């Protein structure tokens, strides 16, 4: 079961894409690799994490390259996936 914040949103942990991390972090949150929309494509990163592109809009859940859009939480303590 993924780790969730007080609002019920899935919590994400940003990881570097240069090592194997797997899908879940040790604290139960979901790992993701931040990209700019051109570096990595598709939902899954080769490290086992998901590819994430930072956005400020909740208009779409996926970047055109297949990455998951993510939003920085209002308190600045993590990210949540859009959708």
C-alpha positions in Angstrom: 0.0 0.0 0.0 1.5 3.4 -0.9 2.2 6.0 1.7 -0.3 8.8 1.8 -0.4 12.2 3.3 -3.1 13.6 5.5 -5.2 14.6 2.5 -5.1 11.0 1.2 -2.7 11.8 -1.7 0.1 9.3 -2.6 3.4 10.7 -1.4 6.4 10.6 -3.8 10.1 10.7 -3.1 12.5 12.2 -5.7 15.5 9.9 -6.4 18.4 10.2 -8.8 18.2 8.1 -11.9 21.7 6.7 -11.7 21.1 3.7 -9.5 18.4 1.0 -9.0 15.8 2.3 -6.5 12.7 0.2 -7.2 9.1 1.5 -7.2 8.7 2.1 -3.5 11.0 3.9 -1.1 11.9 2.4 2.4 9.3 4.7 4.0 6.5 3.4 1.7 6.4 6.4 -0.6 6.7 6.0 -4.4 10.0 6.8 -6.0 10.2 9.0 -9.0 12.9 10.6 -11.2 12.4 14.3 -12.1 12.9 15.0 -15.8 12.3 18.0 -18.0 10.0 16.2 -20.5 12.8 15.5 -22.9 15.4 13.4 -21.0 13.3 10.3 -20.2 10.2 9.0 -21.9 7.4 6.7 -20.8 6.0 6.1 -17.3 8.7 3.8 -16.0 12.4 4.8 -15.4 15.1 2.2 -15.8 15.9 2.6 -12.1 12.5 1.1 -11.2 11.0 4.5 -10.2 8.5 6.4 -12.3 9.4 9.3 -14.5 8.0 12.6 -13.2 7.7 16.0 -14.8 6.9 18.9 -12.4 3.8 21.0 -13.2 1.6 23.6 -11.5 -1.6 22.5 -13.2 -3.9 19.6 -12.6 -5.3 19.8 -16.2 -3.5 16.6 -17.3 -2.1 13.6 -15.5 0.6 12.7 -18.1 3.2 14.7 -20.0 3.1 14.1 -23.7 6.2 11.9 -23.5 4.4 9.5 -21.1 5.9 10.7 -17.8 3.6 11.3 -14.8 3.0 14.9 -14.0 3.7 15.7 -10.3 3.0 18.8 -8.1 5.1 20.0 -5.2 3.0 19.9 -2.1 1.9 23.2 -0.7 4.0 22.8 2.4 7.1 22.1 0.2 7.6 18.7 1.8 7.2 16.3 -1.1 5.4 15.7 -4.3 2.0 14.2 -5.2 1.0 12.7 -8.6 -1.6 14.6 -10.6 -4.8 12.6 -11.0 
